[in-house]
């Protein structure tokens, strides 16, 4: 075994680095999908409020509380 570890250790590290890269890519994809979903939901709430929906008002109120950390 050398100073910097064996070849199998280097291979394990390489595999873990590849896995981390794939995980970061997937996390970014999921974050983008959440932003898209939130955008559609906001449009839906706004349209519901324009048409007098009490459910849309409830969702808007819940979202405001969530953003404030309550």
C-alpha positions in Angstrom: 0.0 0.0 0.0 1.4 3.4 -1.0 1.2 6.6 0.8 -2.0 7.7 -0.8 -3.9 4.4 -0.5 -4.4 1.4 -2.6 -5.8 1.2 -6.1 -9.1 -0.2 -4.8 -9.4 2.9 -2.5 -8.9 5.2 -5.5 -11.5 3.3 -7.4 -14.0 3.6 -4.6 -13.3 7.3 -4.3 -13.8 7.7 -8.1 -17.1 5.8 -7.9 -18.3 7.9 -5.0 -17.4 11.1 -6.9 -19.3 9.9 -9.9 -22.3 9.1 -7.7 -22.1 12.5 -6.0 -22.0 14.2 -9.4 -25.1 12.3 -10.6 -26.9 13.1 -7.3 -26.2 16.8 -7.6 -27.5 16.7 -11.2 -30.7 15.0 -10.1 -31.2 17.4 -7.2 -30.9 20.3 -9.6 -33.5 18.7 -11.9 -35.9 18.2 -8.9 -35.4 21.8 -7.8 -36.3 23.0 -11.3 -39.4 20.8 -11.4 -40.5 22.2 -8.0 -40.1 25.8 -9.2 -42.2 24.9 -12.3 -44.9 23.3 -10.2 -44.9 26.3 -7.8 -45.3 28.6 -10.8 -48.3 26.7 -12.1 -49.8 26.5 -8.6 -49.5 30.3 -8.2 -51.2 30.9 -11.5 -54.0 28.5 -10.4 -54.4 30.3 -7.1 -54.5 33.7 -8.8 -57.1 32.6 -11.2 -59.1 31.0 -8.4 -59.0 34.3 -6.4 -60.2 36.3 -9.5 -63.2 34.0 -9.6 -63.9 34.2 -5.9 -62.7 30.7 -4.8 -62.5 30.4 -1.1 -60.2 27.3 -1.5 -57.7 29.5 -3.5 -57.8 32.0 -0.7 -57.1 29.3 1.8 -54.1 28.0 -0.2 -52.8 31.5 -0.6 -53.1 32.1 3.2 -51.4 28.8 3.9 -48.5 29.6 1.5 -48.0 33.0 3.1 -47.8 31.3 6.6 -45.4 28.8 5.2 -43.1 31.5 3.7 -43.1 33.3 7.0 -42.1 30.1 8.8 -45.2 29.4 10.8 
